[in-house]
């Protein structure tokens, strides 16, 4: 049985810091004192005060575990204590302490309101913020934006843009991703103009467009994909971002979605590219536009196979004749060259035919999976606290 006791808690905290007892036992001590803290708010305050007073004596690993354990408490007072802990270290320029600030912020965001967004954005303006703190600030800002009502969310773009003025260049990429979460269509023209004036920004902007919470960014992505003046890597990212937008399971208008994404299918000239699209589409749920898009891919593959089939048969017949002629005259250089040429054509057509057969099989399997996948009930644009880029269909494939 665990009995909350201030003296025992102090001993356990000293063990966590490494000041007393077997230093290898600190994870057990951390768990035990956290149980006391969850049972008694006075012990919780004692723990937080120790973490404030001795912040430099807690390693990043130990500090992270303690915050994680405290954040799991159901006590309403714990959130205020974590805010107090955060405030005590929020002005530090020391990157080691900033990393600890990042850990507290990671859990605090669930108790924060939209009014707190300004404080979070100020972190992204800091020129000396640690990478962990920047990452935590981004996730917090994204969470606050995603949880905002749609009307307020779109209006946040103007506020976010105000912070660009004094923001370090490397954090501007983060700002673009946050702008994408607002879904404000007015921002798209601004971002397009920005990367056209400074091509170095193109990759960051086009990557952010892949996280847009509506389909409004897709036409802009198609333009970038077809823009031969852009670097090949940027154009490739535009294609990947289109797939990322498509792979978000939204309640879309079927006809509008077909019209919007059909250029992807039309531009998929090879069976390999068509299989790539199928891999993206099969992640979606049972919606009419998904079924129809997969149907278009299958029809394209069947049409191409029908074109290839008679050529394949003719090539096969020509190859047999050339082979017979070559076998009858093995020393005839012309017969050998003709046989090798016919064999090359046959192999190319056989590869195309096999590729289309694989696409058709992949579509059938994808349709079977999609039809068994119910339409999700959650908001498509809401955050489920996934790590950055984890939803990317490109990374998954």
N, C-alpha and C positions, 0 to 999 in steps of 0.2 A: 504493500500500500504506500502511496505517495502522500505525504503530509506536508503542505506548504509551510516552510519555515525560513525566515530571513537569514538566519545564521548558516543553515545548510545551503541556501541559494548562493550566498556569498562564497562559500567553499567551492561549490560547483562552478561558479563563474571564474574563480581563480584557476580552476583546473582547465577550463576552456581556454583561458588566456595563456596557460602554460606556466603560471606562477607557482602552482602547488600540485602535488600529486603526480601520478604517472601521465606524462604528456600524451601518450598514445591513447589514453582513455577519454580524450576530450569529446568525441562524438556522442558517447554515452552520457557524459555530463551535460552536454548541450540539450539532448533529448529530455533528460530528467528535469533540468531547470525550466525548460519550456513547458513541461506538463504542469509544474508548479505555477508558472506564470498564467497558464490557461485556467487554472483553478482559482487563482487569487489575484485580483487586479493590483494589490499592493506589491506582490512579488513581481508582477509584470513591470510595474514602475521601477522597482529596484533593478531589474534586468536592463531596462532601457537606460536608466541613469548610468549603470556600469558601462554600457556600450558607448554612451556619450562621453563619459569621463576618460575611458581608456581606448578610444577609437583607434589610436595608433598601435595598440598592443594586440588588436585582433587582426589576424591575417585575413586576406580577402576570402579565402575558403571558409574560415570560421565565422566571419561576419555574415557571409551569404547564408550559411546554414542557420544561424541564429535568427536572422530576419525571416527566412522561409518558415521556420517553425513558429515564430510569433505570429506571422501573417495568417496562419491556419486557425488561430483562435477565433471562437465565436463571440468573444466579448466585444460589445460595442465600443468599450473604452480603448481597446487595442488599436483601433484605427487612429484615434487621436494621439496615442503614444507614438505610433509610427510616424505621424506627421511631425511630432515634436522631435523625434530622432532625426528625421530628414532635415528639419530646419536647422538643427545644430551643426550640420556638416555641409549645408547647401552653398556656402560662400567660399569653400576651400579652393585654392589653386593647386593643391597637391593632387596629382593624378591618382595616387593610390587611394586617397580618401574619396576622390570623385568616383572611382570604381565602386566604392561602398555606397555612395550616394545613389548610384545607378541601381543597385540591388534594392534599396528601399523604394525607389521610384517605381520599380517594376511591379511591386505589390500595391503601392499606394494608388495606382491609376484607377483601380476598380472602385475606389471611394471618392474619386475626384469628380468635379463638375466641369461643365463647359467653360465656366468663368476662369478655371485654372489654366486654360490653354495658353494664356499670355505668359505665365511663369515658365511653362514648359518650352515655349518658343524662344524665350530669352536664353535658355541653355544652349540652343542651337546657334545662337549668335556669339557665344563665347569662342574666342580664338584659341583658348588653351584647354578646352574640354577634352577629357579622355574619350577614347573610342567607345568604351562601355557606356559612358554617360550619354554620349550622342545617340547610341543605339537605343538605350532605354527611353530617352526623351522622344525619339521618333515613334517607338511603339506606343508610348503614352499618348502622344498627340494624335496618332492614327486611331487609337481606341476612342478618344474623346470625339473626334470628327465622325467616326462611323456610328457612334451611339447617339449623335445629335439628330433631332427631327429633320427630315429632308429639306424643308424650307430654310432652316437655320444653317444646315450643312453647306448648302450652296452659297449662302451669303458669307461664309467664312473665308472665301478665296481672297477677298479684298484685304481682310485682316492679315492673312498669311503673307501676302505680297509685301506688306509694310516691313516685314522682318528681313527681306532680301537685301536691303540697303547695306547693312553692317554685318552681313553673314559671311563667314569664311567660305571660300570657293568650294571646298570639298563638302560642305553642308548644304549647298544649294541643290545638290542632287537629291538630298532628303526632302527639301522643300518641294521639289517637283512631284515627288511621290505623295506628299500630303495634299498638294493641289489636286492631284488625280482623285483623291478620296472625296473631295468636295463635289465632283461631278459638274462643276460650273462650266457650261459650254463656252462662255465668253473668254475663259482662260486659254482655250485651245488656240485661238488666233494669236494671242500674245506669245505663247510658247513656240508656235511655228515660226513666228517672226524672229524670236530670240535665237533659235538655232540656225536660221538662215543668215542672220547677221554674224553669228559666231558658231561655225560648224563644230567646234570642240564641244559644244553643249548638246549636239544632236543625239548622241548615244544615250545620254542621261535622260533627255526629254522623251525620246521614243520608247525607252525602257519604262519610264513612268506611265506613258500612255497605255501600256499593257495592263496597268493596274486601275484603269479608269472604271468608275463604278456605274457607268452607263455605256451604251454602244456608240456614243457621240464621237469618240476618238477614232473609230474605225476608218472613216473616210480620210482622215489625216494620215493614218498609218498606211493606207493604200497608196496615197500620194508619195509618201516617203519611200515606200517599197519600190515604186516605179521610177523614182528620181535617180537617174544615172549619174548625176553630179555628186551624189553622196557617196561616202566610203562604203565599200562592199559590206563591211562588218555592220554598219549602221542600217543598211538596207535589209540585211539578214535579220537583224534585231526587230525591224519593223514587221517582218513576216511572223516572227516568233511572238511578238506582242499582239498581233491580230489573233493568233491562236489562243493566247492567254485570255483575251477578252471573251472570245467565243467559248472557252472552256468554263466560264463562270455560268452556273446554272440559273439563268434569269427567266422570269416569266415574260418572254418576248412575243411580239406580234409575229405570227408565222410568215405571212407574205413579205413583210418588211425585212425580216431576218434572212429569208431566202434571197431576196434582192441584194441585201447588204453583203452576204458572205459567198454568193455564187462565184464572184471573181476568183476566190481561192481555188475552187474546183476547176474553173476554166483554165487557170494558170498551171494547174498540176499536170504537166505534160508527160510525166513518166509514172510507171506503176509504183516506183519507190516513193514518190511524192504523194501519190494517192493513198498508199498504205499509211504514210505519216499522218495524213488528215484523218483517216479512220481511227488511228490510235488516239487522236485528240477527241474526236466526236464520241467515242464509246464511253468516255468519262461522264457524259451527261445523262440526264434522267429522261423518262418517257414523255417527251413533248413532241407535238406534231412536226415542228420545224426540224428537230433532230432526225426524225424518221425520214423526212423528205430530203434533207441534205445527204444523208447516207444513201438514200435511194438514187440521188443524182450521181454520186460517186460510182455506185454499182453500175448504173446505166452507161456512164462514160467508159468504164472498164469493159463492159460487154460490147459496146460499140467498137472500141478499139480492138478487142479480140476478134470480132467479126471481120474487121478490115484485115487483120493480120492472118487469120486462118487460111484464106485461099492463097495468099502469098507464101505461107508456110508450106502448104501442100505442094505448090508448084516448085518451091525451093527443094523440098524433099525429093520430088521426082527428078528434078534436074541433078541433084547430088548423086542419086543412084546411077543415073546414066553416066555422069562424069567419073564416078568410081569404077563402073564396069569398063569404061574406056581406058582409064589409067591402069587398071589391073591387067588389061589385055596388052598394054604397051608400057610397062613399068619404066622403060628407059626414055620414054617420050617426054621431053621437058615441057612442051606445050600442054600435053594431057595432064601432067602433074600440076602445073600452074592453074589450069582450069578447075581441076578437082579441089585444090586448096581454096580457090576463090569461091566456088560453090559451097564448100563446107563452112566458110566464114559467114556467108549470107544466111545459110541454114541455122547456124548457131545463134546468130543475132535475132532472127525471127523466133526461134524456139525460146530464147530468153524473154522476149517480149510477151509471147503467148503464156509462158509460165508465170510471168509477173502479173499479168491481168487475172489469171486464174487465182493467184494468191490474194489479189485485191478483192475479188468476188467472194472468196471464202472468208476473208477478214471482215467484210461488210456483213455477211450473214451472221457471223459470231457476234459482231458489235450490235446488230439489230436485236439479237436474242438477249444480250445483256441489258441493253437500253430498255427494252420492253419489260424487263423484270425489275428495273430500278424506279421506285416511286418518286414522284415529284417532291422535292424537299419542301417542308413547311416553313422553315426559317427564312428570314430576309436574306436575299442574295447579297446585299451590299453590307450587311452587318459584319463586324469583326468577330471572329472566334479565337482571337489571340494566337493565330498561327505565326510562325517565324517568317521573316521576310523571304519572299520568293518560293515559299514552300508549296503554294498553290500552282506554281508554274507548270503547265503541261509539258513545256520543253524540258525542264529539269527532270520531271518524272520519266519521260520517254528516254 
